[in-house]
């Protein structure tokens, strides 16, 4: 189960960093869910 947790967290961090790189100042395109 540890591998599942690690892969899940890694995926979240990866997507988070991609969003920061793509647009630092476009919060309007990503409304709070």
mmCIF file of the N, C-alpha and C atoms, coordinates in Angstrom:
data_MODEL
# 
_entry.id   MODEL 
# 
loop_
_atom_site.group_PDB 
_atom_site.id 
_atom_site.type_symbol 
_atom_site.label_atom_id 
_atom_site.label_alt_id 
_atom_site.label_comp_id 
_atom_site.label_asym_id 
_atom_site.label_entity_id 
_atom_site.label_seq_id 
_atom_site.pdbx_PDB_ins_code 
_atom_site.Cartn_x 
_atom_site.Cartn_y 
_atom_site.Cartn_z 
_atom_site.occupancy 
_atom_site.B_iso_or_equiv 
_atom_site.pdbx_formal_charge 
_atom_site.auth_seq_id 
_atom_site.auth_comp_id 
_atom_site.auth_asym_id 
_atom_site.auth_atom_id 
_atom_site.pdbx_PDB_model_num 
ATOM 1  N N  . UNK A 1 1  ? 0.847   -1.208 0.000   1.00 0.00 ? 1  UNK A N  1 
ATOM 2  C CA . UNK A 1 1  ? 0.000   0.000  0.000   1.00 0.00 ? 1  UNK A CA 1 
ATOM 3  C C  . UNK A 1 1  ? 0.879   1.254  0.000   1.00 0.00 ? 1  UNK A C  1 
ATOM 4  N N  . UNK A 1 2  ? 2.123   1.101  0.470   1.00 0.00 ? 2  UNK A N  1 
ATOM 5  C CA . UNK A 1 2  ? 3.023   2.267  0.508   1.00 0.00 ? 2  UNK A CA 1 
ATOM 6  C C  . UNK A 1 2  ? 3.285   2.766  -0.908  1.00 0.00 ? 2  UNK A C  1 
ATOM 7  N N  . UNK A 1 3  ? 3.496   1.837  -1.837  1.00 0.00 ? 3  UNK A N  1 
ATOM 8  C CA . UNK A 1 3  ? 3.766   2.242  -3.223  1.00 0.00 ? 3  UNK A CA 1 
ATOM 9  C C  . UNK A 1 3  ? 2.588   3.020  -3.790  1.00 0.00 ? 3  UNK A C  1 
ATOM 10 N N  . UNK A 1 4  ? 1.386   2.606  -3.447  1.00 0.00 ? 4  UNK A N  1 
ATOM 11 C CA . UNK A 1 4  ? 0.195   3.304  -3.955  1.00 0.00 ? 4  UNK A CA 1 
ATOM 12 C C  . UNK A 1 4  ? 0.168   4.735  -3.428  1.00 0.00 ? 4  UNK A C  1 
ATOM 13 N N  . UNK A 1 5  ? 0.445   4.903  -2.146  1.00 0.00 ? 5  UNK A N  1 
ATOM 14 C CA . UNK A 1 5  ? 0.431   6.246  -1.549  1.00 0.00 ? 5  UNK A CA 1 
ATOM 15 C C  . UNK A 1 5  ? 1.515   7.115  -2.179  1.00 0.00 ? 5  UNK A C  1 
ATOM 16 N N  . UNK A 1 6  ? 2.703   6.561  -2.349  1.00 0.00 ? 6  UNK A N  1 
ATOM 17 C CA . UNK A 1 6  ? 3.814   7.328  -2.925  1.00 0.00 ? 6  UNK A CA 1 
ATOM 18 C C  . UNK A 1 6  ? 3.487   7.738  -4.352  1.00 0.00 ? 6  UNK A C  1 
ATOM 19 N N  . UNK A 1 7  ? 2.973   6.811  -5.146  1.00 0.00 ? 7  UNK A N  1 
ATOM 20 C CA . UNK A 1 7  ? 2.651   7.124  -6.545  1.00 0.00 ? 7  UNK A CA 1 
ATOM 21 C C  . UNK A 1 7  ? 1.545   8.177  -6.599  1.00 0.00 ? 7  UNK A C  1 
ATOM 22 N N  . UNK A 1 8  ? 0.574   8.097  -5.696  1.00 0.00 ? 8  UNK A N  1 
ATOM 23 C CA . UNK A 1 8  ? -0.523  9.068  -5.676  1.00 0.00 ? 8  UNK A CA 1 
ATOM 24 C C  . UNK A 1 8  ? 0.008   10.465 -5.356  1.00 0.00 ? 8  UNK A C  1 
ATOM 25 N N  . UNK A 1 9  ? 0.836   10.556 -4.325  1.00 0.00 ? 9  UNK A N  1 
ATOM 26 C CA . UNK A 1 9  ? 1.405   11.856 -3.933  1.00 0.00 ? 9  UNK A CA 1 
ATOM 27 C C  . UNK A 1 9  ? 2.294   12.396 -5.048  1.00 0.00 ? 9  UNK A C  1 
ATOM 28 N N  . UNK A 1 10 ? 3.101   11.532 -5.655  1.00 0.00 ? 10 UNK A N  1 
ATOM 29 C CA . UNK A 1 10 ? 3.985   11.965 -6.739  1.00 0.00 ? 10 UNK A CA 1 
ATOM 30 C C  . UNK A 1 10 ? 3.159   12.523 -7.890  1.00 0.00 ? 10 UNK A C  1 
ATOM 31 N N  . UNK A 1 11 ? 2.047   11.880 -8.203  1.00 0.00 ? 11 UNK A N  1 
ATOM 32 C CA . UNK A 1 11 ? 1.188   12.353 -9.296  1.00 0.00 ? 11 UNK A CA 1 
ATOM 33 C C  . UNK A 1 11 ? 0.613   13.721 -8.978  1.00 0.00 ? 11 UNK A C  1 
ATOM 34 N N  . UNK A 1 12 ? 0.184   13.921 -7.739  1.00 0.00 ? 12 UNK A N  1 
ATOM 35 C CA . UNK A 1 12 ? -0.389  15.215 -7.355  1.00 0.00 ? 12 UNK A CA 1 
ATOM 36 C C  . UNK A 1 12 ? 0.671   16.308 -7.450  1.00 0.00 ? 12 UNK A C  1 
ATOM 37 N N  . UNK A 1 13 ? 1.867   16.030 -6.956  1.00 0.00 ? 13 UNK A N  1 
ATOM 38 C CA . UNK A 1 13 ? 2.956   17.017 -6.990  1.00 0.00 ? 13 UNK A CA 1 
ATOM 39 C C  . UNK A 1 13 ? 3.338   17.322 -8.431  1.00 0.00 ? 13 UNK A C  1 
ATOM 40 N N  . UNK A 1 14 ? 3.377   16.283 -9.274  1.00 0.00 ? 14 UNK A N  1 
ATOM 41 C CA . UNK A 1 14 ? 3.732   16.471 -10.688 1.00 0.00 ? 14 UNK A CA 1 
ATOM 42 C C  . UNK A 1 14 ? 2.729   17.395 -11.370 1.00 0.00 ? 14 UNK A C  1 
ATOM 43 N N  . UNK A 1 15 ? 1.442   17.147 -11.169 1.00 0.00 ? 15 UNK A N  1 
ATOM 44 C CA . UNK A 1 15 ? 0.412   17.996 -11.789 1.00 0.00 ? 15 UNK A CA 1 
ATOM 45 C C  . UNK A 1 15 ? 0.493   19.414 -11.232 1.00 0.00 ? 15 UNK A C  1 
ATOM 46 N N  . UNK A 1 16 ? 0.749   19.537 -9.925  1.00 0.00 ? 16 UNK A N  1 
ATOM 47 C CA . UNK A 1 16 ? 0.833   20.856 -9.296  1.00 0.00 ? 16 UNK A CA 1 
ATOM 48 C C  . UNK A 1 16 ? 1.968   21.670 -9.914  1.00 0.00 ? 16 UNK A C  1 
ATOM 49 N N  . UNK A 1 17 ? 3.136   21.042 -10.097 1.00 0.00 ? 17 UNK A N  1 
ATOM 50 C CA . UNK A 1 17 ? 4.280   21.749 -10.678 1.00 0.00 ? 17 UNK A CA 1 
ATOM 51 C C  . UNK A 1 17 ? 4.010   22.095 -12.128 1.00 0.00 ? 17 UNK A C  1 
ATOM 52 N N  . UNK A 1 18 ? 3.336   21.214 -12.877 1.00 0.00 ? 18 UNK A N  1 
ATOM 53 C CA . UNK A 1 18 ? 3.020   21.512 -14.280 1.00 0.00 ? 18 UNK A CA 1 
ATOM 54 C C  . UNK A 1 18 ? 2.132   22.745 -14.353 1.00 0.00 ? 18 UNK A C  1 
ATOM 55 N N  . UNK A 1 19 ? 1.134   22.831 -13.485 1.00 0.00 ? 19 UNK A N  1 
ATOM 56 C CA . UNK A 1 19 ? 0.231   23.989 -13.495 1.00 0.00 ? 19 UNK A CA 1 
ATOM 57 C C  . UNK A 1 19 ? 1.002   25.268 -13.196 1.00 0.00 ? 19 UNK A C  1 
ATOM 58 N N  . UNK A 1 20 ? 1.960   25.206 -12.270 1.00 0.00 ? 20 UNK A N  1 
ATOM 59 C CA . UNK A 1 20 ? 2.730   26.403 -11.933 1.00 0.00 ? 20 UNK A CA 1 
ATOM 60 C C  . UNK A 1 20 ? 3.585   26.831 -13.123 1.00 0.00 ? 20 UNK A C  1 
ATOM 61 N N  . UNK A 1 21 ? 4.162   25.871 -13.839 1.00 0.00 ? 21 UNK A N  1 
ATOM 62 C CA . UNK A 1 21 ? 5.024   26.204 -14.976 1.00 0.00 ? 21 UNK A CA 1 
ATOM 63 C C  . UNK A 1 21 ? 4.211   26.753 -16.138 1.00 0.00 ? 21 UNK A C  1 
ATOM 64 N N  . UNK A 1 22 ? 3.044   26.166 -16.391 1.00 0.00 ? 22 UNK A N  1 
ATOM 65 C CA . UNK A 1 22 ? 2.249   26.593 -17.545 1.00 0.00 ? 22 UNK A CA 1 
ATOM 66 C C  . UNK A 1 22 ? 1.765   28.029 -17.381 1.00 0.00 ? 22 UNK A C  1 
ATOM 67 N N  . UNK A 1 23 ? 1.267   28.387 -16.203 1.00 0.00 ? 23 UNK A N  1 
ATOM 68 C CA . UNK A 1 23 ? 0.777   29.764 -16.024 1.00 0.00 ? 23 UNK A CA 1 
ATOM 69 C C  . UNK A 1 23 ? 0.840   30.139 -14.561 1.00 0.00 ? 23 UNK A C  1 
ATOM 70 N N  . UNK A 1 24 ? 1.704   31.097 -14.261 1.00 0.00 ? 24 UNK A N  1 
ATOM 71 C CA . UNK A 1 24 ? 1.854   31.511 -12.866 1.00 0.00 ? 24 UNK A CA 1 
ATOM 72 C C  . UNK A 1 24 ? 0.731   32.450 -12.442 1.00 0.00 ? 24 UNK A C  1 
ATOM 73 N N  . UNK A 1 25 ? 0.214   33.239 -13.407 1.00 0.00 ? 25 UNK A N  1 
ATOM 74 C CA . UNK A 1 25 ? -0.803  34.236 -13.050 1.00 0.00 ? 25 UNK A CA 1 
ATOM 75 C C  . UNK A 1 25 ? -2.084  34.030 -13.840 1.00 0.00 ? 25 UNK A C  1 
ATOM 76 N N  . UNK A 1 26 ? -2.682  32.849 -13.738 1.00 0.00 ? 26 UNK A N  1 
ATOM 77 C CA . UNK A 1 26 ? -3.959  32.646 -14.437 1.00 0.00 ? 26 UNK A CA 1 
ATOM 78 C C  . UNK A 1 26 ? -4.895  31.853 -13.533 1.00 0.00 ? 26 UNK A C  1 
ATOM 79 N N  . UNK A 1 27 ? -5.114  32.373 -12.326 1.00 0.00 ? 27 UNK A N  1 
ATOM 80 C CA . UNK A 1 27 ? -6.003  31.693 -11.382 1.00 0.00 ? 27 UNK A CA 1 
ATOM 81 C C  . UNK A 1 27 ? -7.435  31.674 -11.903 1.00 0.00 ? 27 UNK A C  1 
ATOM 82 N N  . UNK A 1 28 ? -7.763  32.618 -12.788 1.00 0.00 ? 28 UNK A N  1 
ATOM 83 C CA . UNK A 1 28 ? -9.128  32.676 -13.309 1.00 0.00 ? 28 UNK A CA 1 
ATOM 84 C C  . UNK A 1 28 ? -9.449  31.425 -14.117 1.00 0.00 ? 28 UNK A C  1 
ATOM 85 N N  . UNK A 1 29 ? -8.420  30.828 -14.735 1.00 0.00 ? 29 UNK A N  1 
ATOM 86 C CA . UNK A 1 29 ? -8.657  29.628 -15.542 1.00 0.00 ? 29 UNK A CA 1 
ATOM 87 C C  . UNK A 1 29 ? -8.829  28.395 -14.655 1.00 0.00 ? 29 UNK A C  1 
ATOM 88 N N  . UNK A 1 30 ? -8.405  28.504 -13.394 1.00 0.00 ? 30 UNK A N  1 
ATOM 89 C CA . UNK A 1 30 ? -8.526  27.360 -12.488 1.00 0.00 ? 30 UNK A CA 1 
ATOM 90 C C  . UNK A 1 30 ? -9.357  27.743 -11.267 1.00 0.00 ? 30 UNK A C  1 
ATOM 91 N N  . UNK A 1 31 ? -10.675 27.838 -11.422 1.00 0.00 ? 31 UNK A N  1 
ATOM 92 C CA . UNK A 1 31 ? -11.533 28.184 -10.281 1.00 0.00 ? 31 UNK A CA 1 
ATOM 93 C C  . UNK A 1 31 ? -11.422 27.136 -9.181  1.00 0.00 ? 31 UNK A C  1 
ATOM 94 N N  . UNK A 1 32 ? -11.555 27.568 -7.943  1.00 0.00 ? 32 UNK A N  1 
ATOM 95 C CA . UNK A 1 32 ? -11.445 26.620 -6.833  1.00 0.00 ? 32 UNK A CA 1 
ATOM 96 C C  . UNK A 1 32 ? -12.503 25.538 -6.960  1.00 0.00 ? 32 UNK A C  1 
ATOM 97 N N  . UNK A 1 33 ? -12.072 24.283 -6.827  1.00 0.00 ? 33 UNK A N  1 
ATOM 98 C CA . UNK A 1 33 ? -13.005 23.159 -6.972  1.00 0.00 ? 33 UNK A CA 1 
ATOM 99 C C  . UNK A 1 33 ? -13.790 22.963 -5.676  1.00 0.00 ? 33 UNK A C  1 
# 
